[in-house]
Amino acid sequence: MMLASLYMCLVIAGTTVFGETQSDVQKKSQTQYEFKNVYFIKPSEIDELSKSSTLLHIYFIASETYYSTLKSLFDEMENAAKYLKSYNIKIAVLDCLLHTEETEYCAKKDVRKNFFTFKNGNFLLKLDLETLFDVESIMAHSIHLLSIDKVPVLLSRLERMNLESKIIGVKDLIFAYFPLSGTREHRIFAEVAYAYQDNYNFAFTAETKVTEGLQNANSINSESTFAIWAMFCSTSTHEQLQSGDCDNIMYKGDTNLAAIATFIRLLGEPVLYYSPSKDALALLEMPGSVPILFVYTEETSNQMIEKDVQELAHFVRGHAKLVVLNMDKKKNKKIAQEHGYQGSIPNIAFLEKPGEVTYINRPWSLESAQEFLEATIYLSDKPSSEVVKKSQHSPETDIFSESLIEEVETQDDEVEDAVFRLQLEDMDLSFMPPLFKETFAAAIDSAQLKLVLFYLPFDHVSMAFLSDLAKAATNFSGSDVLMRVNCFDATDLCAAQNITSYPLMRIYQKGMKPQEYKGHLHSQSVLIAYILLQLKSPVKLNTQEEVDKFMKGHFPMSFSSYSPSSVILLAAKENKEVRLIFKKVAKSLSTVTAFGIVTKKLVASVAKKYGVMVPAVVAYNRQDVDKPIRILTDVTEETLRDFAWMSTFKTLPELGINNFPTLFAKKLPFAILFVDKNSTASLEAMKMMTKIALSGQFDNVIFCSMNAQPKTLGIKILSSYAWTATLPMISLVNHRQAEVFNYAGKLLKDDEVTSWLKDVLLGLIPPSKHLEQASWNAPGKYYDFLAMTDSLKEIENTANQNAIDQDKSNDTEKEELIDQLLKEDEAARAQLLQIRKLQLHEGKNHVHTSEEPQSLKQESTPIEASTHIEL
C-alpha cells in the first residue's frame, strides 16, 4: 500500500551503516536489494560484538553470482528481522567481496550454506540454510536458541520419563509434539517457552512414540502437525511414575500464540470456585475471554456430584473456569436468573452471552458433562442432541479471493493512516516527567498531589491515553502534577507498585493511601478528577456561609464547573458509624463529586433548613431544576455510594456514552424518552416524564432521554427498537431479559404512561421486541485467520516444492498468509515479552545493559525501542 511504501522510503533514507549510507554499500555490492531491518556490517565489527549480549546471525556473501539467487532469502531475513527485534535478536549481512580485510569466516568452505550465530562476542553455532527456509523457520530457530539449554528435544519415551522423574514434586512440564522443526508450531512453542521458562520445564519431540501414554495420544498420527500437554509433575508422586506418567491434560484449543499463551497462563490460576465466595463473585464481574462454566446444584445433590465436579475442574484446567452455584442460596439464584437458566438441577451450563445459556437436557452424569464440554468449550465436531444450544451459520467465503483482499486492505487504509500519523507525531512529554525506582519515592513525597500514569509503550490504549494527556498537561498547575512510568523500562518499580494492568493511573496524596483513577481514559476526565482531589474530601464546613458556598460549588475553591453536585453529612456526635462510612466513601469517590461534613454545632440548623432528621446525607445538584435537593437517611456504605453517584445526574438525564456504564450497573430497566429537541411536543413530553420520575412510584426504573433527531445515536437505537416511530416516543428496555416494550398510546399523558409502566413491570404486557444476542463480528469484510491457518498447514504438508517454484503466485500467496499470521500474534508476543522481562528483573536471571556496537544502532519506533530485552 502507498503508506507502507512511504514509511519504508522514510526509514531507508535515514539508515546509516558505519558512516556509509545503505545505498552506498548496496551500490558497491552491485545489488538493488534494500534492507530496513537487516544490518550491513564489516569484518572488523565482529570483535566489537564481544561487548554486547545481543544474539546475532551473520550471513557472509562470498560470491557475486549469489546476489541473483539470494533475493528470496533476503526477503525472509528482512521479514524475520522485523519481528526478532522484540527479542533483541539481530540479523546482519557481511559482504566478503567489499572488504579486503581477512576474516576466517569468509574463507570457510561452508560459508555460503550457513548462518553464523554469535552471542556475547563469541561464535555460538552454525545454522544450515536448508533449515531456514522461510520467516517462520528463522524465527523458530532463533527464539529457540534463547532458551536452548532449557528446552530439550526428546527422542524416546524413556528420555521423557527420565525428565519427569527429575522434576517430580518440584515443577510441571509443558510437552509438545510437532513433526518438523522450523514450522509455525515450533515458533509458537519457542515463544511461549522463552516467556515461561522460569515457571515450567519445557520439552518437545518429533516422534509420535514419545507421546505414548499421554492423554489422547492415540489421536496423534502421520497427519498431525501439533499437540501440547500440561504435565502436572509438581503434584504427582514417584509411585505414579512406576505405573504411568505425571497427571496430564492435552491442549484442545486453537493453534495460535494468543490461545496457547492463555492456556499456559491459566494453568497457574485456580480453576474451581464456589459462589458466593469473594473470589467467585470477583471472577463473575471480571470481563475477559476465558470461558466460565456453571454447575447448578443444591444441598441434596452436593455430595453426589462433588467428585464429578473435581474431575471436571481437572478436565477444563487451562481452558476455562468452573463456578459452583448452590441454588439454595438467594444470591446464587439471582445469578442463575440473570443467566436465563431454566434447566434441571444438578446441571452444567455455559453462558455464551447475557441471557443465553447452554446446558444439558438430560439427567446428570460425569460422562454427559464431559460430552457437553467437548461440544461447547472445545467445539468438537461430535453432534449432541442432548445439548440445548443456539448456533449461527456463516456462509462460505473464498479466503484468498482478490475481491476480499482488496476490500480488507482498502478498509485498513484509514486505520493504517491513523497509526502512521501517530507514530510520526512527536509527543511533548516535558510536562509529564518520567519516574524510575531511584526517583519515585522522592517525587511522591515532595508534593501534596501526584497523578502517575503507568503504561506500556507497545499497548495502543496506553499510547493513545499518554498522547491525550501530554497535549493537556499544561492545563494542570505545575509541571510535575502529571508524571509517568514506562513499565517496560521500569519493571522493578511497576512490580513494587503491584501494577498488573495497563494503562493505569494512580493517585498519590500526602498522608493518604494511593488510590486508582477509575474514570474515563480522557484528559478532560482526568482534569476534573484533579480539581476535585484538591478539595481533599470530605471538606470540614464550620459556618453557615461555608455550607452555602460549598453547596454552590465555591468553597474551599471554585469547582462548580467540574462537578454538578455537592454532598454533605449531617450527623450528631453519637453517629460515629455514619461518620466513618461517610469518610470512607468520600475518599473513594473523591474524583466523582465533592463531599463535606457539617460541624456538629451547625448540624441542627442545617438539618432544619433542609427538613431532615439527623443523621442524614444531603446532595445538591446545581444543574437539576426539577429536583436539586436529594436526601438519604438510610446510610450504609452501599446506599451512600449509589446516592453519591446518582447525585451527579439530573432527574431525567440524557443518556450517552459517559453515563451509560454507571446507569447500566444499577441493573434496572431503562424508561427512555426519545425526543426531537426542537419540537414543542418533545419538550412537553420531557416535563411529563420528569413528573412521573419524581412521583416515587418507580424507584426500580431508570428514567432518561435520548436525542433522536436525524444522524444521531438516538435515532439508530430507536430504529432498532421499533419499525416505525413518531417522536416523542417511550421505550422501556430490560437489558437483563433482552426485552423492549414500546408505548403504543397515541398521546403521552402522565396517567396513561403511568398505567402502562405498571402493567409492563407486572408482566401484563408482552414485549414489543426481543433484543438480538448479537455477535461481536467485524463491521466489514475481514480475514478468516482460522481458515488461513488450515490453508497454510495444507500448503506446508502437501505442496510439492517444484510445483511451487513453477507457480510464483502460490509462493506469494503463502508469504502473505505467513505475514498475516505473524501480525496476528503481535499483541500476544508483547505480553509474553513483558512476562519474561518481569521475571528477569525479579532476580531469576541476571539482566545487564551493555553498549551496542555503533553499527547496530538505528532509529526505531517507540514500540521497537521499548521491547528490546538483554539476554
C-alpha positions, 0 to 999 in steps of 0.5 A: 500500500502507498503508506507502507511504501512511504514509511519504508522510503522514510526509514531507508533514507535515514539508515546509516551503516558505519558512516556509509549510507545503505545505498552506498554499500548496496551500490558497491555490492552491485545489488538493488536489494534494500534492507530496513531491518537487516544490518550491513556490517564489516569484518572488523565489527565482529570483535566489537560484538564481544561487548554486547549480549545481543544474539546475532546471525551473520550471513557472509556473501562470498560470491557475486553470482549469489546476489541473483539467487539470494533475493528470496532469502533476503526477503525472509531475513528482512521479514524475520528481522522485523519481528526478532527485534522484540527479542533483541535478536539481530540479523546482519549481512557481511559482504566478503567481496567489499572488504579486503580485510581477512576474516576466517569466516569468509574463507570457510568452505561452508560459508555460503550454506550457513548462518553464523550465530554469535552471542556475547562476542563469541561464535555460538553455532552454525545454522544450515540454510536448508533449515531456514527456509522461510520467516517462520523457520528463522524465527523458530530457530532463533527464539529457540536458541534463547532458551536452548539449554532449557528446552530439550528435544526428546527422542524416546519415551524413556528420555521423557520419563527420565525428565519427569522423574527429575522434576517430580514434586518440584515443577510441571512440564509443558510437552509438545509434539510437532513433526518438523522443526522450523514450522509455525508450531515450533515458533509458537512453542519457542515463544511461549517457552522463552516467556515461561521458562522460569515457571515450567520445564519445557520439552518437545519431540518429533516422534509420535512414540514419545507421546505414548501414554499421554492423554489422547495420544492415540489421536496423534498420527502421520497427519498431525502437525501439533499437540501440547500437554500440561504435565502436572509433575509438581503434584504427582508422586514417584509411585505414579511414575512406576505405573504411568506418567505425571497427571496430564491434560492435552491442549484442545484449543486453537493453534495460535500464540494468543490461545496457547499463551492463555492456556499456559497462563491459566494453568497457574490460576485456580480453576474451581470456585464456589459462589458466593465466595469473594473470589467467585463473585470477583471472577463473575464481574471480571470481563475477559475471554476465558470461558466460565462454566456453571454447575447448578446444584443444591444441598441434596445433590452436593455430595453426589456430584462433588467428585464429578465436579473435581474431575471436571475442574481437572478436565477444563484446567487451562481452558476455562473456569468452573463456578459452583452455584448452590441454588439454595442460596438467594444470591446464587439464584439471582445469578442463575436468573440473570443467566436465563437458566431454566434447566434441571438441577444438578446441571452444567451450563455455559453462558455464551452471552447475557441471557443465553445459556447452554446446558444439558437436557438430560439427567446428570452424569460425569460422562454427559458433562464431559460430552457437553464440554467437548461440544461447547468449550472445545467445539468438537465436531461430535453432534449432541442432541442432548445439548440445548444450544443456539448456533449461527451459520456463516456462509462460505467465503473464498479466503484468498479471493482478490475481491476480499483482499482488496476490500480488507486492505482498502478498509485498513487504509484509514486505520493504517493512516491513523497509526502512521500519523501517530507514530510520526507525531512527536509527543511533548512529554516535558510536562509529564516527567518520567519516574524510575525506582531511584526517583519515585519515592522522592517525587511522591513525597515532595508534593501534596498531589501526584497523578502517575500514569503507568503504561506500556509503550507497545499497548495502543490504549496506553499510547493513545491515553499518554498522547491525550494527556501530554497535549493537556498537561499544561492545563494542570498547575505545575509541571510535575502534577502529571508524571509517568512510568514506562513499565517496560523500562521500569519493571522493578518499580511497576512490580513494587507498585503491584501494577498488573494492568495497563494503562493505569493511573494512580493517585498519590496524596500526602498522608493518604493511601494511593488510590486508582483513577477509575474514570474515563481514559480522557484528559478532560476526565482526568482534569476534573478528577484533579480539581476535585482531589484538591478539595481533599474530601470530605471538606470540614464546613464550620459556618453557615456561609461555608455550607452555602458556598460549598453547596454552590460549588465555591468553597474551599475553591471554585469547582462548580464547573467540574462537578454538578453536585455537592454532598454533605453529612449531617450527623450528631456526635453519637453517629460515629458509624455514619461518620466513618462510612461517610469518610470512607466513601468520600475518599473513594469517590473523591474524583466523582463529586465533592463531599463535606461534613457539617460541624456538629454545632451547625448540624441542627440548623442545617438539618432544619433548613433542609427538613431532615432528621439527623443523621442524614446525607444531603446532595445538591445538584446545581444543574437539576431544576426539577429536583436539586435537593436529594436526601438519604437517611438510610446510610450504609456504605452501599446506599451512600455510594449509589446516592453519591453517584446518582447525585451527579445526574439530573432527574431525567438525564440524557443518556450517552456514552459517559453515563451509560456504564454507571446507569447500566450497573444499577441493573434496572430497566431503562424508561427512555424518552426519545425526543426531537429537541426542537419540537414543542411536543418533545419538550412537553413530553420531557416535563411529563416524564420528569413528573412521573420520575419524581412521583416515587412510584418507580424507584426500580426504573431508570428514567432518561432521554435520548436525542433522536433527531436525524444522524444521531445515536438516538435515532439508530437505537430507536430504529432498532427498537421499533419499525416505525416511530413518531417522536416523542416516543417511550421505550422501556428496555430490560437489558437483563431479559433482552426485552423492549416494550414500546408505548403504543398510546397515541398521546403521552399523558402522565396517567396513561404512561403511568398505567402502562409502566405498571402493567409492563413491570407486572408482566401484563404486557408482552414485549414489543421486541426481543433484543438480538444476542448479537455477535461481536463480528467485524463491521466489514469484510475481514480475514478468516485467520482460522481458515488461513491457518488450515490453508497454510498447514495444507500448503506446508504438508502437501505442496510439492516444492517444484510445483511451487517454484513453477507457480510464483503466485502460490509462493506469494500467496503463502508469504502473505498468509505467513505475514498475516499470521505473524501480525496476528500474534503481535499483541500476544508476543508483547505480553509474553515479552513483558512476562519474561522481562518481569521475571528477569528483573525479579532476580531469576536471571541476571539482566545487564545493559551493555553498549551496542556496537555503533553499527547496530544502532538505528532509529526505531519506533517507540514500540521497537525501542521499548521491547528490546530485552538483554539476554 
